[in-house]
Amino acid sequence: MKNIFAGFLLGAALLSSATLSAEIVIKNGDKIGFLGDSITAQGNSVQCGYINLVMSALKINGINAQKIPAGVGGNKAPQMLKRLERDVLSKKPQYMTLSCGVNDVWHGKAGVPLDKYKVNITKIVEKAQAAGVKVYIMTATMISEDLKAPNNQKLIAYNDFLRQLAKEKNCVLVDVNKDMQELIASIKKKYPKFKGRFVATYDGVHMNPIGNMMMARCILKAFGLTDEQIAKCEKDWNNRKYLLNYFIPFSVREFQKISEKAFAAGVDVPTYLQNLVRKELTK
C-alpha cells in the first residue's frame, strides 16, 4: 500500500508546497495554531486527523512543539476573523496554518462572496503577521471529489486568490487542493475501473485517513521536513485508529488495504463495504 498512497503523497507534497525551507522551521517549544473549519476540527479530534499526524511527525523527528487546535465546524472567513484573537493569537503561537474556503462556497447563499472573502482572509493574515505569527496559507480542499462539479469550479477563484495572497504577504503556500486533485487523478489512472465517489474523503468534503495523510504531508513539507523524515512516521500513522461508518474501528493500515480492494473493484470504500454486507446477508 505504501507504493500506492505514501509514495504519491510524498512526491506531490514536494512539488506543491512553496517557499520550502532547507531545514525544519519548527523548533522545540514552538506553538502552532491551526485555524479552520470542521475539516480542521476533525484533524484534531480524530486519532488519524491531519493535525495529530503533523504533531506526531514533528515529535518522531525530535521536535516537541505544541498545537493550538482552532477548527470550528461550519465556520467561514468572517467567523474565523472574529475569533482569531481569542482562539489563536492570545495563545502566542509562532506559526499558524489557515484553512478556509470550503464552507464559504459550499454553503451557497449562506456562504461568503469572493469579494468579502478576500477582505476577511486578508485581515486574518495581516492581524496574525502583526502579532509576529508566520502564516501558512492552505488552499481549500475539494467540495465533492469531482473537479467539474459547480462548487469546485466556483472554488477555483477562491484558491487563485489564496495563492496570490501568499505571494503578496510573504506567506508559505500549502497547496492541498492541488495535491488532492493529483491524488484522485492518480487513483483513477491506476484503477481504470474505478467509478466511485470518494478517494480522500468519506463524504466528499471531510477527510478519511488517505486525505488526512495527504494534508499532513503537505504541511510537513512546508515546515521543511524531507521525504525521509516523513517516512519515519509511517509506522505510527498506520497504527492509528479510524472509526468508519457505524463506528467500525480500523487501523489506518487496514483502511488503506480496504481502499486498494475497493478501487480495484471499481467502487469507493463505503460502497465496497455495503456490497460485502449485502453479499453476506443474501447467503
Secondary structure, 3 states (H helix, E strand, C coil): CHHHHHHHHHHHHHHHCCCCCCCCCCCCCCEEEEEECHHHHHHHHCCCCHHHHHHHHHHHCCCCCEEEEEECCCCCHHHHHHHHHHHCHHHCCCEEEEECCHHHHHCHHHCCCHHHHHHHHHHHHHHHHHCCCEEEEECCCCCCCCCCCHHHHHHHHHHHHHHHHHHHCCCEEECHHHHHHHHHHHHHHHCCCCCCCCCCECCCCCECHHHHHHHHHHHHHHCCCCHHHHHCCHHHHHCCEEEEHHHEEEEHHHHHHHHHHHHHHCCCHHHHHHHHHHHHHCC
